[in-house]
Amino acid sequence: MQLGDWTTRRLSNQLLAAGTSIGANLAEAASGQTRADFIRGLESNSGLAAALADFETLRGGWEKLFEEVGRIQAVTREQVQAAARTYLTKDNATIGYMLTEGNKETAER
């Protein structure tokens, strides 16, 4: 067995299972945190300027900036679960290893 095989399989299985069982608390917490982060980013002049420029160039106009909080709050638990099922799959997984000098020889076996 190579370094990390068991751990990799276990973590992969947990992530894939999470894609089908993301609950209401997670969706509500993520929505609240996302909303708070978005609003906090607008508190400074530079943050507001960056957001206005982003919405103007990438999202269809600076006016849409003022609709964003409503869009964040409109995301449902079912939408989060559907996105997780779609994107948290084995085919989309990328697994990396951080090796130190101490475990480098073990990894090469």
N, C-alpha and C positions, 0 to 999 in steps of 0.2 A: 504494500500500500504506500503511495506517495504522500509526501507532506501535505496535509490539509484535505485529503480526499474525503475523509469522514466529516470533517467540519464543513467543507464546501457543500456536500450533499445535504447535510442537516440545515444549513442556512438557506440553501436554495429551496428546499422543501418548505421551510417556514415562510419565505418570501412569496412563494407561489400560493401557499395556503392563505396568506394575508390578502392576496388579490381577490379572493372569493369571500372573505369574511370581514371586510372593513366595516366597522359599525358606526352607529349614529354619533357616538361620542367623538370619534376620530374626525368625522366629517364636520361636525359642529366646531370642534376645537380648531381644525385647520382653517375653516372659514373665518372664525374670529381672529385667529392669528394673522391670516392673510390680510384681512381688513385693517387690523391694527398696524401692521407693517406698511401697508399702502398709505394710510393716513399719516403715519409718523414720517414717511419719506417726503411728504408735502410740507412739513413744518419749516424747512429752511428755504431761502430764496433759490439756492442752487438745486435743491431737490424738486421744487416746484417747476423751475425752468427745465430741468432734465425731463420731468414727467410730461410737461406740455410739448416739448420737442419730440419725445418718444411717441406720444399719441398723434401728433400732427403728421409725422413722417411714416409711422408704421401701423397705425390703428384707425385711420380714416378721418382724422381731424382732431384738433385740440379740444373741441366741445365734448368728445366722448370721455374725456378724463372725468367729467362730473357725473357720468353714468356708471363708472367702474365699481363703486361701493355696492350699488344695487345689483350689478352683475355678479359680484363675489357672493353676496348674500343669497342670490337665487340658486346657487349650486346645491343640488340635493344629494342626499346619501346615496340614492340609486345611481346618480351620475358618477359619483366618486367610485362606487363599486364597479360600474361598467368600465370606467377608464382603467381601474386596477386590473380587472380581468383581461382587458385588451393588451395592456402594456407590460404587466408583471408576468411574463411568460419565460420559459426556458430559452426560447429562441431570441429573446431580447436581453438576456442576462449577460453581463460582463463581470468576470471575476478576476481580481488581481491579487497578487501576493506581495507583501512587503518582506523582503528577506534581509536579515542582518548577517554579519560575518559569522555569527555563532550557529545559525541554522542553514547557511548556504550549502554546506556539504550534504546535509540531510536531504535538501530539496533536489540535488542533482542525482540522487539515487533513483 
